[in-house]
C-alpha cells in the first residue's frame, strides 16, 4: 500500500474516483497491545471483523496467536499466513465438509456447538476424535447491545445442561462454555449477567469446565454511542470470572473483533451529485457502508473540498465554515434501498466533486463489500495519522489530529 500522512494527503495526491480505504495498522497494534496487557486471558481475534492481511499481520506482530474463525476459508487464510496459529472454529453450525477439513487439513481442535446434533456431526467428521476442545455456546441476553445477535445461536436451560453433560463425555481434553452479549455492547453489566447465568448452568450440569470464553461485543466510539472506558469491561469480567465454579486452571478467553480494528480504517468517498440534502456518493450499502445503510448507524465524517486541494489547505482548514447541515448518503447502485439516512453532519455547502472521509469503518467495512451493479472497487492506502476517536491510548504523534464537526 502507498503511504500518506492522512486521508486528506491521500486525496491531494490521488484525486480518487473510486472509494479510498485509508488504513492505519498502527492503531490495530495499539488496540491489541492494550487488550493483551489488560485482559487476563487469551485473545482470539474474530477474523470476520476484518480479514485483511495487513490487519492479521499487525495482530500477529503484537503477539496474538489465537484466531476465532467462522468458515473453512478463514481457517485456510490464517493457517497459510501463520502455520503455528491456534484456530478456534467458533461458528456453532458448520457443514460436515468444513468440520472435516478444519480438523484434518488445518489442524483445528477447537469447535463451538449449541445442539446435540452439531456435537454428533463433529464427532463423526473428526473420526471420533477425543483431542477436541468443545465449546458449548450458551444463549444470553443482548439487552445492552446496539446490534443484537441472540436470535440465531445459543442453547438455554435444560437443553444447555444436557448438552454440557454430553460434550463433557465426548472429549478427553477441555470442555468450555462461550456466549455473545451482542455487538457494540454499551455496558459491562452485560458480561456480569451472562457470567452469572453461565455459572448457574455449570452448577446444574455438574460438569468440570476448563475454558470460559466471554465472546466479543467490546465497543468502539461512534456518534451518539460513547461507551464507558474499556477498562471497566475487563475489570467486570475478571471480577465475575474469579468467582465462577470452574477448574482451578480454567482458561479465560475473549473474541474481540470490532474493538481491535474499528478505528483503523476510514473510507473516503466522492460526491457525484447533490439533491438538496441528499448526497449521491460512490459507495453505499453494497460496498463498505453496510452498517450505515442496513443497521442505520451513524459514522463520523469530515469534508475534503475539491476547490481547495491546490491551495495547500489542510483538514483543519476545512473546519473553518460558518454553518453545518445534516445530510443523507445515497450509494452508486440502481437500488433505491442503497441509502444511509444518517444524519451525517457536514458543511452546508458540500458539493459535487468534494470528498468525504467516513471514519471508524475498520470493522465490517471493506470486508462486507460486494460487486453488485459492477461496483466494489476500492483503493487501499496506509496512513500514519490518528483516527477520529479512540478507546485506546495513542502512540503515534505523526499526522494530523483533526476534531470532528461540532453540533450547532
C-alpha positions as CSV (number, residue, x, y, z in Angstrom):
1,X,0.0,0.0,0.0
2,X,1.1,3.5,-0.7
3,X,1.8,5.5,2.4
4,X,0.4,9.0,3.2
5,X,0.3,11.2,6.3
6,X,-3.5,11.4,6.3
7,X,-6.7,10.8,4.3
8,X,-6.5,14.4,3.2
9,X,-3.0,13.9,2.0
10,X,-4.0,10.8,0.0
11,X,-6.8,12.7,-1.7
12,X,-4.4,15.5,-2.6
13,X,-2.1,13.0,-4.4
14,X,-4.5,10.5,-5.8
15,X,-7.8,12.5,-6.6
16,X,-9.6,9.2,-6.4
17,X,-12.8,8.5,-8.4
18,X,-13.4,5.2,-6.6
19,X,-13.7,4.7,-2.8
20,X,-10.4,5.0,-0.9
21,X,-9.7,2.8,2.2
22,X,-7.3,4.7,4.4
23,X,-5.8,2.0,6.7
24,X,-3.9,2.6,10.0
25,X,-2.0,-0.6,11.1
26,X,-0.5,1.3,14.0
27,X,-4.0,1.6,15.5
28,X,-4.6,-2.1,15.3
29,X,-1.3,-2.6,17.1
30,X,-2.2,-0.1,19.8
31,X,-5.6,-1.7,20.5
32,X,-4.0,-5.1,20.5
33,X,-1.3,-4.1,23.0
34,X,-3.9,-2.7,25.3
35,X,-6.0,-5.9,25.2
36,X,-3.0,-8.2,25.7
37,X,-1.9,-6.1,28.7
38,X,-5.3,-5.6,30.3
39,X,-7.1,-8.9,29.7
40,X,-6.1,-11.8,31.9
41,X,-6.6,-14.5,29.4
42,X,-6.2,-15.4,25.7
43,X,-7.3,-13.1,22.9
44,X,-9.0,-14.8,20.0
45,X,-9.2,-12.3,17.2
46,X,-12.6,-12.6,15.4
47,X,-11.4,-12.8,11.8
48,X,-14.8,-11.9,10.4
49,X,-14.5,-8.3,11.6
50,X,-11.7,-7.7,9.1
51,X,-9.7,-10.5,7.5
52,X,-7.3,-8.1,5.6
53,X,-3.7,-9.5,5.6
54,X,-2.4,-6.1,6.9
55,X,-4.7,-6.5,9.9
56,X,-3.7,-10.1,10.6
57,X,0.0,-9.2,10.3
58,X,-0.4,-6.3,12.8
59,X,-2.1,-8.6,15.3
60,X,0.5,-11.3,14.9
61,X,3.3,-8.8,15.3
62,X,1.9,-7.7,18.7
63,X,1.5,-11.3,19.9
64,X,-2.0,-12.5,19.1
65,X,-1.7,-16.3,18.4
66,X,-5.3,-17.4,18.6
67,X,-7.9,-16.7,15.9
68,X,-11.7,-17.1,16.0
69,X,-12.6,-18.4,12.6
70,X,-16.2,-18.9,11.2
71,X,-15.5,-20.8,8.0
72,X,-13.1,-23.2,6.4
73,X,-11.8,-20.3,4.2
74,X,-11.0,-18.3,7.3
75,X,-9.2,-21.4,8.6
76,X,-7.1,-21.5,5.4
77,X,-6.4,-17.8,5.4
78,X,-5.0,-17.9,8.9
79,X,-3.1,-21.2,8.6
80,X,-1.5,-20.0,5.3
81,X,-0.2,-16.9,6.9
82,X,0.6,-18.3,10.4
83,X,1.4,-22.0,10.4
84,X,1.6,-22.2,14.2
85,X,-1.6,-20.2,15.0
86,X,-4.3,-21.7,17.1
87,X,-7.6,-21.9,15.3
88,X,-10.9,-21.9,17.1
89,X,-13.9,-22.7,14.9
90,X,-16.5,-20.7,16.9
91,X,-19.4,-20.8,14.4
92,X,-21.9,-23.0,16.2
93,X,-23.3,-24.5,13.0
94,X,-20.9,-25.9,10.4
95,X,-21.3,-28.1,7.4
96,X,-19.7,-31.5,7.5
97,X,-17.0,-30.8,4.9
98,X,-15.9,-27.7,6.8
99,X,-15.6,-29.7,10.1
100,X,-13.6,-32.4,8.4
101,X,-11.3,-30.0,6.6
102,X,-10.8,-27.8,9.6
103,X,-9.8,-30.9,11.7
104,X,-7.8,-33.0,9.2
105,X,-6.4,-30.3,6.9
106,X,-5.9,-27.3,9.0
107,X,-5.3,-28.8,12.5
108,X,-8.2,-27.1,14.2
109,X,-9.0,-28.7,17.5
110,X,-11.5,-26.2,19.0
111,X,-15.1,-26.3,17.9
112,X,-18.2,-24.5,19.1
113,X,-21.7,-26.0,19.2
114,X,-25.1,-25.4,20.6
115,X,-27.0,-28.6,19.8
116,X,-26.6,-32.3,20.3
117,X,-26.9,-32.7,16.5
118,X,-23.9,-30.5,16.0
119,X,-21.9,-32.5,18.6
120,X,-22.7,-35.7,16.6
121,X,-21.5,-34.0,13.4
122,X,-18.2,-33.0,15.0
123,X,-17.7,-36.5,16.4
124,X,-18.4,-38.2,13.1
125,X,-16.4,-35.9,10.9
126,X,-13.4,-35.9,13.1
127,X,-13.5,-39.7,13.3
128,X,-14.5,-39.9,16.9
129,X,-11.5,-37.7,18.0
130,X,-11.1,-37.1,21.7
131,X,-8.4,-34.5,21.4
132,X,-11.0,-31.7,21.0
133,X,-11.8,-28.6,23.0
134,X,-15.6,-28.4,22.8
135,X,-17.2,-25.0,23.4
136,X,-20.9,-25.0,24.3
137,X,-22.5,-21.8,23.1
138,X,-25.0,-20.6,25.6
139,X,-27.8,-18.1,24.9
140,X,-27.6,-14.9,26.9
141,X,-29.3,-11.6,26.9
142,X,-28.3,-8.9,24.4
143,X,-30.2,-6.1,26.1
144,X,-27.2,-3.8,26.3
145,X,-26.0,-4.3,22.7
146,X,-26.5,-1.9,19.8
147,X,-26.7,-4.8,17.4
148,X,-28.4,-7.8,18.9
149,X,-27.2,-11.3,18.0
150,X,-29.2,-13.5,20.3
151,X,-31.9,-14.9,18.0
152,X,-29.7,-17.2,15.9
153,X,-27.4,-19.2,18.2
154,X,-27.2,-20.3,21.8
155,X,-28.7,-23.0,24.0
156,X,-30.7,-22.4,27.1
157,X,-32.0,-24.0,30.3
158,X,-32.3,-27.8,30.4
159,X,-31.1,-28.2,26.9
160,X,-27.9,-26.4,27.8
161,X,-27.5,-28.6,30.9
162,X,-27.9,-31.8,28.8
163,X,-25.5,-30.5,26.1
164,X,-22.8,-29.7,28.7
165,X,-23.0,-33.2,30.0
166,X,-22.8,-34.8,26.6
167,X,-20.0,-32.6,25.5
168,X,-18.0,-33.4,28.7
169,X,-18.3,-37.1,28.0
170,X,-17.2,-36.6,24.4
171,X,-13.8,-35.2,24.9
172,X,-10.7,-36.1,26.9
173,X,-9.4,-32.6,26.5
174,X,-11.1,-29.3,27.5
175,X,-14.8,-28.5,27.9
176,X,-15.6,-24.9,27.5
177,X,-18.6,-22.5,27.6
178,X,-19.0,-19.5,25.4
179,X,-21.6,-16.8,24.7
180,X,-22.0,-13.5,22.9
181,X,-23.6,-10.5,24.6
182,X,-24.2,-8.7,21.2
183,X,-22.2,-6.4,19.1
184,X,-21.2,-2.9,20.3
185,X,-22.2,-3.6,23.9
186,X,-22.6,-0.4,25.8
187,X,-22.5,-1.7,29.4
188,X,-20.1,-4.0,31.3
189,X,-23.2,-5.3,33.1
190,X,-23.9,-7.5,30.1
191,X,-21.0,-9.7,31.0
192,X,-21.9,-9.7,34.6
193,X,-25.4,-11.1,33.8
194,X,-24.0,-13.5,31.3
195,X,-21.4,-14.9,33.6
196,X,-24.0,-15.3,36.4
197,X,-26.2,-17.3,34.1
198,X,-23.3,-19.4,32.9
199,X,-22.3,-20.2,36.4
200,X,-25.8,-21.4,37.2
201,X,-25.9,-23.7,34.2
202,X,-22.5,-25.2,35.1
203,X,-23.7,-26.0,38.6
204,X,-26.9,-27.5,37.3
205,X,-24.9,-29.7,34.8
206,X,-22.4,-30.8,37.5
207,X,-19.5,-30.8,35.0
208,X,-16.0,-29.5,35.2
209,X,-15.3,-26.6,32.8
210,X,-11.8,-25.8,31.6
211,X,-12.5,-22.7,29.4
212,X,-14.7,-19.7,29.7
213,X,-15.0,-17.7,26.5
214,X,-16.7,-14.3,27.1
215,X,-17.0,-13.7,23.3
216,X,-17.0,-10.4,21.5
217,X,-19.1,-7.3,21.8
218,X,-16.4,-4.9,23.1
219,X,-17.3,-1.5,21.7
220,X,-15.8,1.3,19.7
221,X,-16.8,5.0,19.8
222,X,-19.4,6.2,17.2
223,X,-21.6,9.3,17.0
224,X,-24.2,9.1,19.7
225,X,-22.6,5.9,21.1
226,X,-20.0,6.7,23.7
227,X,-19.3,3.6,25.8
228,X,-17.7,3.6,29.3
229,X,-13.9,3.1,29.4
230,X,-12.7,-0.3,28.1
231,X,-11.0,-1.0,31.4
232,X,-14.4,-1.2,33.1
233,X,-15.4,-4.1,30.8
234,X,-12.3,-6.2,31.6
235,X,-12.5,-5.4,35.3
236,X,-16.1,-6.7,35.5
237,X,-15.2,-9.8,33.5
238,X,-12.2,-10.6,35.8
239,X,-14.3,-10.0,38.9
240,X,-17.0,-12.4,37.9
241,X,-14.7,-15.0,36.4
242,X,-12.7,-15.3,39.6
243,X,-15.9,-16.4,41.4
244,X,-17.1,-19.0,38.8
245,X,-17.5,-22.7,39.6
246,X,-14.7,-23.8,37.2
247,X,-11.5,-25.8,37.4
248,X,-8.5,-24.2,39.2
249,X,-6.6,-23.7,36.0
250,X,-9.6,-22.7,33.9
251,X,-8.7,-20.6,30.9
252,X,-10.3,-17.2,30.2
253,X,-10.8,-16.3,26.5
254,X,-12.3,-13.4,24.6
255,X,-13.1,-12.7,21.0
256,X,-12.7,-9.0,20.3
257,X,-13.2,-8.0,16.7
258,X,-14.7,-4.6,16.3
259,X,-12.8,-3.1,19.3
260,X,-9.4,-4.1,17.7
261,X,-10.0,-2.8,14.2
262,X,-12.8,-0.3,14.0
263,X,-10.5,2.7,14.5
264,X,-8.1,1.5,11.9
265,X,-9.8,2.4,8.6
266,X,-11.6,5.4,7.1
267,X,-13.3,5.3,3.8
268,X,-13.1,8.3,1.5
269,X,-16.0,8.7,-0.9
270,X,-16.6,11.3,-3.7
271,X,-19.8,13.3,-4.1
272,X,-21.2,12.6,-7.6
273,X,-24.4,14.7,-7.2
274,X,-26.3,16.8,-4.6
275,X,-30.0,17.0,-4.5
276,X,-30.9,19.2,-1.6
277,X,-29.5,17.5,1.5
278,X,-29.1,14.2,-0.3
279,X,-25.5,13.5,-1.3
280,X,-25.1,10.8,-4.0
281,X,-21.7,9.2,-3.4
282,X,-19.6,6.4,-5.0
283,X,-20.1,3.9,-2.2
284,X,-23.0,2.5,-0.2
285,X,-24.9,-0.4,1.1
286,X,-23.4,-2.9,-1.3
287,X,-19.9,-1.6,-0.6
288,X,-18.3,-0.6,2.7
289,X,-21.3,1.2,4.2
290,X,-23.4,-1.9,5.1
291,X,-23.8,-0.8,8.8
292,X,-24.6,2.8,7.8
293,X,-27.4,1.7,5.5
294,X,-28.8,-1.5,6.8
295,X,-28.3,-1.0,10.5
296,X,-28.6,2.8,10.3
297,X,-25.6,3.5,12.3
298,X,-24.0,7.0,12.1
299,X,-20.3,7.4,11.5
300,X,-18.0,10.4,12.0
301,X,-17.4,12.4,8.8
302,X,-15.4,15.3,7.5
303,X,-15.3,17.1,4.2
304,X,-12.3,17.4,1.9
305,X,-13.1,20.2,-0.6
306,X,-12.1,19.8,-4.2
307,X,-11.7,23.5,-4.8
308,X,-9.0,23.9,-2.1
309,X,-6.7,21.0,-2.7
310,X,-4.4,23.0,-5.0
311,X,-4.3,25.8,-2.4
312,X,-2.5,23.7,0.2
313,X,-5.5,23.5,2.5
314,X,-5.4,21.1,5.4
315,X,-8.2,19.2,7.1
316,X,-8.1,21.7,9.9
317,X,-8.8,24.5,7.3
318,X,-11.9,22.6,6.1
319,X,-13.4,23.2,9.6
320,X,-13.5,26.9,9.1
321,X,-17.1,27.0,8.0
322,X,-19.9,29.2,9.1
323,X,-22.7,26.6,9.1
324,X,-23.2,22.9,9.1
325,X,-26.1,20.8,7.8
326,X,-27.4,17.3,8.2
327,X,-27.1,15.1,5.1
328,X,-28.1,11.6,4.0
329,X,-26.0,9.5,1.6
330,X,-27.2,7.6,-1.5
331,X,-24.9,4.9,-2.9
332,X,-24.0,4.4,-6.6
333,X,-26.1,1.4,-7.4
334,X,-29.5,1.5,-9.1
335,X,-31.2,0.0,-6.0
336,X,-33.3,2.6,-4.1
337,X,-32.5,0.8,-0.9
338,X,-28.9,2.0,-1.3
339,X,-29.3,4.8,1.2
340,X,-27.8,5.8,4.5
341,X,-30.1,8.1,6.4
342,X,-27.6,9.3,8.9
343,X,-27.8,12.2,9.5
344,X,-24.2,13.0,8.6
345,X,-23.2,16.5,9.7
346,X,-21.1,18.3,7.1
347,X,-20.5,21.9,5.9
348,X,-23.8,23.1,4.3
349,X,-22.0,24.0,1.0
350,X,-20.8,20.4,0.3
351,X,-20.9,19.9,-3.4
352,X,-20.3,17.6,-6.3
353,X,-16.6,16.8,-6.7
354,X,-15.9,17.1,-3.0
355,X,-14.7,14.1,-1.0
356,X,-16.0,12.9,2.4
357,X,-13.9,10.9,4.9
358,X,-16.1,8.5,6.8
359,X,-14.3,7.2,9.9
360,X,-14.5,4.1,12.1
361,X,-15.0,1.6,9.3
362,X,-12.2,-0.8,10.1
363,X,-14.7,-3.3,11.3
364,X,-17.3,-4.7,8.8
365,X,-16.3,-2.1,6.2
366,X,-14.2,-3.3,3.3
367,X,-14.8,-6.9,4.4
368,X,-18.6,-6.5,3.6
369,X,-18.4,-5.1,0.1
370,X,-19.8,-6.8,-2.9
371,X,-19.6,-6.4,-6.7
372,X,-23.3,-5.6,-7.2
373,X,-24.0,-3.5,-10.3
374,X,-20.3,-3.6,-11.2
375,X,-19.2,-1.5,-8.3
376,X,-17.0,-2.6,-5.4
377,X,-13.5,-1.3,-6.4
378,X,-11.6,0.2,-3.5
379,X,-8.1,1.6,-3.5
380,X,-6.3,0.8,-0.2
381,X,-3.6,3.1,1.2
382,X,-1.9,3.4,4.5
383,X,-1.9,6.4,6.8
384,X,0.1,7.4,9.9
385,X,-2.4,9.8,11.4
386,X,-4.8,9.3,14.3
387,X,-8.3,8.1,13.9
388,X,-11.4,10.2,14.5
389,X,-11.6,9.0,18.1
390,X,-10.3,6.2,20.2
391,X,-10.9,3.8,23.1
392,X,-7.1,3.3,23.5
393,X,-4.0,5.4,24.1
394,X,-2.4,6.9,21.1
395,X,1.3,6.1,20.3
396,X,1.6,8.0,17.0
397,X,2.4,11.7,17.2
398,X,2.8,11.8,13.4
399,X,0.0,13.1,11.2
400,X,-2.9,15.5,11.8
401,X,-5.2,15.4,14.8
402,X,-8.5,16.7,13.4
403,X,-11.5,17.4,15.5
404,X,-15.0,16.4,14.5
405,X,-17.5,18.9,13.3
406,X,-19.3,20.2,16.3
407,X,-23.1,20.2,16.7
408,X,-24.9,23.5,16.2
